[in-house]
């Protein structure tokens, strides 16, 4: 996928035609010099893609950052909040392919539709380095497709901020309920056994 906006033709965001809950996502991307893009999990929670080559102290708005939330009712300088910068800047130079791996846990809702658990970025790796681990997302980041969180939503690729290319996109969905054990009972038998004994003759 190649996005090359011009002065006459602005780029547009792309949305997948499927929705996801928990998922793993892997992709490679190439950012042009000075360019800007992003990956929105469920269309709601953005991991920033930016030309941050050489920046010593990255912020939540830099490459690999979990973008900040936004509140227009707050005073200037305080509107952005709860962003998470990458642990370190491992960005490559513009024009080089970079690889990102994301493990995402969707928010949980009860039978009445009330949110009971926040979404989490379980793990984010950039160019082989862990930059986020078990980060709780208290709400949608700035520019989310809607204000209300949902159990499932599309992957959204930001395309209206600059030139960017993507390749080798793959994902794993975890839609099935996690298996659980119930009604499990066990007994402990004292002794040394070289083969399976007759349990009826032993005292637990």
N, C-alpha and C positions, 0 to 999 in steps of 0.2 A: 504494500500500500504506500503510495507516494502522494503527499500533499504539497502542492506548490502554488500557494496563493499569489495573486498579482494585484496591482493597484486597481485593475478592472474587475477581477474575479476573486472575491474573498473565499477562503476555505470554509468548510462546514464540518460540524461534528458528525461522527459516525456512531450509530447504535447497532448492537447485535440484534438479530431477530429472535433471539432466545433470552430468557431471563434466568438468573442464577441466585442461589443462596450461598452456602459454603462452597468455596472453589479454590483451586490452585491455578495460577495463570503464569505462563512463561512467554516472553517475547523479546525480540531484539529491535532496537530503534536507532535511528541516526538523526541527530539534530543539526540543523544548519547554524552557522555562527550567529549568535544573538537571538536565536529562535526559541519558541516556547510552545509546549503542548502539555498534555496530561492524560492519565488513565483514570477513569471514574469507575470504581466498583459499584455495581447496582445503579449506576448513573448518579451516585450520591457522594461518594468519598474519593477525593482526588489524590493521587500520587503525582506530584509535579514532574514534568520532563522539561528540562531547561538547559541551555548552554551555560553551565556553571564551571567550565574548565578553569582550573587554577585558583578558584576561590578558596581562601584559607579557612574561613569560618562560615559554613553554609547555614542558611535559615530554612524555615519551613517552605519558603517560596523557591528554594533552589532544587536542583536535580535530585530526585529521590525523596524529597520532603513530602510529608503528609500535609496538604495545604490547610491553611487556617480556616476557621469558621468566620462568619461575618454578621455584624449587627449594626444596621444603619442608624439605630436609635442612640447608639453610644457616641460620646464626643470624638472628634477627630483625633487620630492617634491611638484610639482604643477600640475602633470598630472591628479590627481583626483580632482573633483570640484562638487559643487552643490549637495552634499549629505545632507540628513536630518536625524539627530538622533531622536530617540523617545523622547518624553517629559520627560520620566523617565523610569528607568529600572524596569519593572514588570515581568521579566523573572523568570520562575520556574527552579528548579534544573534539570539537565539532567536526563533522565529516567522517567520524569513525563509528562503527557499529558498537552499541552497548547492549548488555543483556540484563534483563530484570526478571526475577522470580518473586511471585507474590502468593502467600497463603492467607486467605481471607475467611473470617467467620462472620456470617450474617447476623443481624440483630434477631432476637427471639421475641415472639409475641404470644400472649395467652389466647384462650378461645374467644375472648371478647375483643381481641385486636389491640390490647394494651401492650406496649413494649415492656418486657420484663428483663431483658439483657441487652446491653449495648453491643454494637458491632465491634470487631477487633481485627487489626492487622496482626495475624499470628507471627508472620515472618516476611520480611522483605529483603531480598538480596539484590545488590547491584554490582555487576562485574565480578561476581564471586565472593563479595564481602557482605556480611549481614549489616544492614543499616537501620532496621527496625525489628523489634522483637516484642510480641504480646502488647501492642499499643491499643488501649481502649479508645474507641471513637464515640464521643458523647453526643454527636449529632452530625448532620450533613455538613460538608465543607462548602466554602464559598463557590457559587456557580453550579450547585447541584441542580438536577433537573426538576426537583420539587422540594417543598419544605418538609412534608411528612415522610418519615421513614417507612420502609416496606420490608416484607420478608424476602421478596425476590425482585430483581430488577435487571436491566441490561448492562452489558459492558459498554462504556461510552469512551470514545477516543476523541480528544479535543483537536479540532482542525482549523479553528478560526484565529489562531495567534501567530502562525508562522510556518515555515517549511519544515517538514518532518517526514520520515519514512519508517515503515515497520515491515518486519519479515519474521518468519518462523514463529507464528503465534500459535500456541497450543494451550489447552485448558483441560482440567479434570473437575467434573461436577460431583458434589457429594449430596445428592438429593435424597438418598434413602436414609431412613432413620438409623442411627447408630445401634448396633446390636447390644442387647442387655441380657444379663443372667438373672433369673428369679427362681425362688424355691430351691436353691442349691443347699445341700446338706453334705457334711463330711465327717468322718471319724478318724481318730488317730490311734494307731496300734504301736505299742512299745515292743522293741526287739530288733534283732538283725535277721534279715531275710535275703537269701541268695536267689530265691525264685518266688513267684506270687503264691502266698499261702492260702489255705482254706480259711476264709474270714469267719465262717460260722464257728470254728473251733477257737477263735481268739476273743479276748476281752478288750474292748475299746477303752 
